Amino acid sequence: MPESRKRKKKKDRPAAVEIAPLDESVESPKWLVPVMLSAFLIGLAWIVVFYMTETSFPIPGIGAWNMLVGFGFIGVGFTLATRWR
């Protein structure tokens, strides 16, 4: 059975980039957690009210778009959660 060709290894490798360690003293702003939790709860309450009122409220004129508003609040909460340390 024929053998496959051997690869030639490159000997010139670029130097590894050093990553500076994160500063452990970095804290979240004091407003972040209350705003994050409020956004989660407002979004959840918005969706619950939408379903409980049989799609009539919280804003009657926009119909099913109320779901997008509720999930928008939840999305803001998740975005803020990624910044929490």
LUMDRENRO-477278 format. One line per 4 residues: number of its first residue (from 1); their letters; for each residue x, y, z of N, C-alpha, C, CB. Coordinates in nm, 4 decimals. Glycine has a CB too. Layout:
REM LUMDRENRO-477278
NUM = a = X,Y,Z,X,Y,Z,X,Y,Z,X,Y,Z | ... .
//
This chain:
REM LUMDRENRO-477278
1 = mpes = 0.0848,-0.1166,0.0000,0.0000,0.0000,0.0000,0.0902,0.1240,0.0000,-0.0969,-0.0008,0.1226 | 0.0625,0.2215,-0.0865,0.1479,0.3413,-0.0913,0.1260,0.4301,0.0325,0.1193,0.4224,-0.2203 | 0.2337,0.4951,0.0721,0.2268,0.5848,0.1872,0.1965,0.7263,0.1403,0.3587,0.5814,0.2678 | 0.1212,0.7985,0.2221,0.0932,0.9379,0.1883,0.2158,1.0234,0.2180,-0.0299,0.9902,0.2665 .
5 = rkrk = 0.2213,1.1384,0.1538,0.3352,1.2274,0.1722,0.3340,1.2851,0.3135,0.3336,1.3407,0.0673 | 0.4479,1.3069,0.3681,0.4611,1.3666,0.5009,0.4522,1.5177,0.4880,0.5948,1.3247,0.5685 | 0.3851,1.5792,0.5833,0.3761,1.7259,0.5828,0.5011,1.7859,0.6417,0.2528,1.7741,0.6606 | 0.5382,1.8983,0.5857,0.6511,1.9718,0.6407,0.5980,2.0683,0.7449,0.7303,2.0469,0.5294 .
9 = kkkd = 0.6569,2.0651,0.8631,0.6127,2.1532,0.9708,0.6789,2.2892,0.9554,0.6450,2.0922,1.1094 | 0.5992,2.3921,0.9797,0.6543,2.5272,0.9775,0.7249,2.5516,1.1098,0.5430,2.6341,0.9524 | 0.8441,2.6044,1.1022,0.9201,2.6285,1.2237,0.9044,2.7720,1.2720,1.0666,2.5971,1.2007 | 0.8539,2.8592,1.1855,0.8366,2.9983,1.2228,0.6951,3.0187,1.2744,0.8658,3.0920,1.1036 .
13 = rpaa = 0.6791,3.0212,1.4038,0.5488,3.0476,1.4635,0.5502,3.1868,1.5232,0.5133,2.9415,1.5711 | 0.4407,3.2597,1.5054,0.4360,3.3921,1.5676,0.4301,3.3783,1.7199,0.3140,3.4727,1.5157 | 0.4833,3.4779,1.7862,0.4835,3.4759,1.9329,0.3394,3.4819,1.9847,0.5673,3.5947,1.9898 | 0.3146,3.4133,2.0915,0.1802,3.4110,2.1499,0.1467,3.5485,2.2069,0.1694,3.3020,2.2604 .
17 = veia = 0.0244,3.5872,2.1877,-0.0211,3.7163,2.2379,-0.0605,3.6989,2.3839,-0.1405,3.7720,2.1532 | -0.0063,3.7831,2.4681,-0.0385,3.7739,2.6101,-0.1668,3.8511,2.6380,0.0780,3.8278,2.6971 | -0.2535,3.7897,2.7148,-0.3794,3.8534,2.7515,-0.3671,3.9009,2.8948,-0.5006,3.7561,2.7344 | -0.3947,4.0275,2.9137,-0.3857,4.0837,3.0484,-0.4991,4.0281,3.1345,-0.3912,4.2392,3.0441 .
21 = plde = -0.4700,3.9916,3.2579,-0.5765,3.9398,3.3447,-0.6767,4.0496,3.3781,-0.5172,3.8810,3.4742 | -0.8020,4.0063,3.3993,-0.9055,4.1024,3.4348,-0.8809,4.1572,3.5740,-1.0441,4.0382,3.4267 | -0.9110,4.2816,3.5906,-0.8975,4.3443,3.7214,-1.0104,4.2940,3.8104,-0.8997,4.5002,3.7102 | -0.9770,4.2282,3.9188,-1.0774,4.1674,4.0061,-1.1575,4.2723,4.0849,-1.0097,4.0709,4.1030 .
25 = sves = -1.1097,4.3960,4.0888,-1.1792,4.4975,4.1667,-1.2936,4.5635,4.0887,-1.0808,4.6030,4.2124 | -1.3158,4.5220,3.9646,-1.4217,4.5810,3.8841,-1.5568,4.5315,3.9358,-1.4034,4.5461,3.7335 | -1.6440,4.6232,3.9670,-1.7767,4.5877,4.0158,-1.8820,4.6476,3.9246,-1.7970,4.6356,4.1610 | -2.0001,4.5926,3.9342,-2.1127,4.6453,3.8586,-2.1601,4.7753,3.9226,-2.2280,4.5420,3.8519 .
29 = pkwl = -2.2184,4.8633,3.8411,-2.2795,4.9820,3.9011,-2.3966,4.9401,3.9899,-2.3270,5.0814,3.7913 | -2.4246,5.0197,4.0902,-2.5292,4.9843,4.1867,-2.6682,4.9817,4.1248,-2.5276,5.0815,4.3021 | -2.6891,5.0500,4.0145,-2.8213,5.0542,3.9511,-2.8473,4.9328,3.8631,-2.8352,5.1804,3.8685 | -2.7441,4.8559,3.8298,-2.7586,4.7512,3.7300,-2.8532,4.6390,3.7733,-2.6241,4.6937,3.6982 .
33 = vpvm = -2.8355,4.5856,3.8920,-2.9171,4.4719,3.9353,-3.0640,4.5107,3.9510,-2.8639,4.4160,4.0672 | -3.0964,4.6242,4.0153,-3.2388,4.6590,4.0240,-3.3041,4.6827,3.8875,-3.2556,4.7825,4.1090 | -3.2328,4.7454,3.7953,-3.2891,4.7704,3.6624,-3.3038,4.6388,3.5860,-3.2003,4.8694,3.5830 | -3.2057,4.5493,3.5991,-3.2114,4.4200,3.5320,-3.3313,4.3395,3.5823,-3.0804,4.3416,3.5543 .
37 = lsaf = -3.3459,4.3284,3.7127,-3.4580,4.2528,3.7683,-3.5920,4.3177,3.7344,-3.4431,4.2403,3.9196 | -3.5956,4.4501,3.7353,-3.7195,4.5200,3.6989,-3.7575,4.4917,3.5539,-3.7043,4.6716,3.7206 | -3.6587,4.4909,3.4648,-3.6876,4.4632,3.3237,-3.7414,4.3215,3.3060,-3.5613,4.4829,3.2378 | -3.6803,4.2246,3.3769,-3.7309,4.0872,3.3708,-3.8751,4.0806,3.4200,-3.6421,3.9931,3.4542 .
41 = ligl = -3.9010,4.1408,3.5341,-4.0349,4.1318,3.5938,-4.1401,4.2076,3.5136,-4.0319,4.1850,3.7358 | -4.1051,4.3243,3.4602,-4.1998,4.3999,3.3782,-4.2334,4.3216,3.2518,-4.1422,4.5389,3.3418 | -4.1321,4.2619,3.1889,-4.1565,4.1813,3.0693,-4.2449,4.0617,3.0989,-4.0253,4.1343,3.0098 | -4.2174,3.9931,3.2084,-4.2983,3.8781,3.2465,-4.4418,3.9204,3.2774,-4.2366,3.8072,3.3677 .
45 = awiv = -4.4568,4.0281,3.3548,-4.5911,4.0767,3.3887,-4.6663,4.1214,3.2634,-4.5823,4.1930,3.4894 | -4.5964,4.1846,3.1707,-4.6587,4.2312,3.0461,-4.7180,4.1132,2.9686,-4.5553,4.3065,2.9582 | -4.6396,4.0054,2.9565,-4.6862,3.8884,2.8828,-4.8004,3.8187,2.9565,-4.5706,3.7906,2.8601 | -4.7906,3.8104,3.0893,-4.8969,3.7462,3.1675,-5.0269,3.8245,3.1545,-4.8561,3.7348,3.3160 .
49 = vfym = -5.0193,3.9573,3.1652,-5.1401,4.0401,3.1504,-5.1976,4.0236,3.0105,-5.1087,4.1898,3.1783 | -5.1120,4.0159,2.9097,-5.1573,3.9981,2.7721,-5.2380,3.8695,2.7575,-5.0378,3.9968,2.6762 | -5.1894,3.7606,2.8171,-5.2606,3.6333,2.8066,-5.3844,3.6282,2.8963,-5.1673,3.5190,2.8418 | -5.3741,3.6841,3.0158,-5.4864,3.6775,3.1105,-5.6064,3.7587,3.0618,-5.4423,3.7279,3.2485 .
53 = tets = -5.5831,3.8669,2.9900,-5.6927,3.9510,2.9411,-5.7360,3.9099,2.8014,-5.6513,4.0979,2.9414 | -5.6919,3.7930,2.7579,-5.7262,3.7402,2.6263,-5.6908,3.8378,2.5145,-5.8741,3.7070,2.6205 | -5.5682,3.8819,2.5161,-5.5050,3.9700,2.4168,-5.5688,4.1082,2.4058,-5.5088,3.9044,2.2827 | -5.6329,4.1549,2.5116,-5.6947,4.2881,2.5089,-5.6040,4.3963,2.5656,-5.8246,4.2863,2.5862 .
57 = fpip = -5.5243,4.3643,2.6626,-5.4388,4.4628,2.7294,-5.2961,4.4146,2.7250,-5.4836,4.4871,2.8757 | -5.1980,4.4855,2.7612,-5.1822,4.6166,2.8211,-5.2064,4.7321,2.7242,-5.0456,4.6281,2.8784 | -5.1734,4.7177,2.5973,-5.2034,4.8237,2.5008,-5.3001,4.7631,2.3999,-5.0718,4.8799,2.4302 | -5.4284,4.8008,2.4054,-5.5268,4.7353,2.3195,-5.5046,4.7569,2.1697,-5.6627,4.7834,2.3556 .
61 = giga = -5.4507,4.8688,2.1316,-5.4406,4.9024,1.9900,-5.3371,4.8245,1.9111,-5.4110,5.0443,1.9769 | -5.2397,4.7632,1.9780,-5.1322,4.6985,1.9019,-5.1464,4.5469,1.8932,-4.9995,4.7320,1.9637 | -5.2446,4.4909,1.9592,-5.2745,4.3478,1.9454,-5.1611,4.2577,1.9885,-5.3096,4.3169,1.8041 | -5.1225,4.1669,1.9002,-5.0211,4.0669,1.9324,-4.8809,4.1259,1.9451,-5.0207,3.9593,1.8271 .
65 = wnml = -4.8630,4.2497,1.9041,-4.7328,4.3147,1.9210,-4.6994,4.3347,2.0686,-4.7309,4.4495,1.8482 | -4.7998,4.3200,2.1546,-4.7735,4.3262,2.2985,-4.6724,4.2188,2.3398,-4.9047,4.3095,2.3781 | -4.6745,4.1045,2.2723,-4.5765,3.9995,2.3018,-4.4346,4.0495,2.2741,-4.6060,3.8727,2.2181 | -4.4181,4.1227,2.1645,-4.2860,4.1758,2.1312,-4.2398,4.2759,2.2367,-4.2879,4.2419,1.9925 .
69 = vgfg = -4.3312,4.3565,2.2860,-4.2957,4.4531,2.3901,-4.2498,4.3787,2.5148,-4.4157,4.5462,2.4230 | -4.3244,4.2751,2.5555,-4.2866,4.1966,2.6730,-4.1512,4.1301,2.6561,-4.3917,4.0915,2.7017 | -4.1296,4.0683,2.5404,-4.0004,4.0054,2.5164,-3.8896,4.1089,2.4998,-4.0076,3.9168,2.3931 | -3.9238,4.2289,2.4583,-3.8248,4.3371,2.4523,-3.7728,4.3715,2.5908,-3.8852,4.4616,2.3870 .
73 = figv = -3.8637,4.3815,2.6882,-3.8208,4.4060,2.8258,-3.7326,4.2921,2.8763,-3.9428,4.4234,2.9176 | -3.7708,4.1687,2.8469,-3.6908,4.0542,2.8901,-3.5539,4.0563,2.8219,-3.7644,3.9218,2.8592 | -3.5502,4.0954,2.6956,-3.4226,4.1066,2.6244,-3.3317,4.2111,2.6861,-3.4465,4.1401,2.4790 | -3.3902,4.3225,2.7284,-3.3113,4.4259,2.7976,-3.2551,4.3683,2.9268,-3.3979,4.5525,2.8273 .
77 = gftl = -3.3362,4.2904,2.9980,-3.2881,4.2272,3.1210,-3.1703,4.1341,3.0946,-3.4010,4.1497,3.1877 | -3.1791,4.0529,2.9884,-3.0683,3.9634,2.9552,-2.9450,4.0421,2.9125,-3.1096,3.8662,2.8445 | -2.9634,4.1494,2.8408,-2.8497,4.2315,2.8007,-2.7790,4.2895,2.9225,-2.8953,4.3439,2.7076 | -2.8572,4.3369,3.0176,-2.7971,4.3894,3.1399,-2.7325,4.2783,3.2218,-2.9021,4.4618,3.2238 .
81 = atrw = -2.7883,4.1577,3.2171,-2.7307,4.0464,3.2932,-2.5919,4.0098,3.2438,-2.8214,3.9248,3.2855 | -2.5626,4.0344,3.1168,-2.4284,4.0034,3.0671,-2.3241,4.1015,3.1193,-2.4275,4.0037,2.9150 | -2.3661,4.2157,3.1704,-2.2732,4.3154,3.2224,-2.2557,4.3061,3.3728,-2.3202,4.4533,3.1858 | -2.3267,4.2142,3.4372,-2.3237,4.2017,3.5825,-2.1998,4.1239,3.6248,-2.4518,4.1324,3.6345 .
85 = r = -2.1265,4.1780,3.7198,-2.0067,4.1097,3.7730,-2.0233,4.0872,3.9196,-1.8783,4.1906,3.7462 .
//
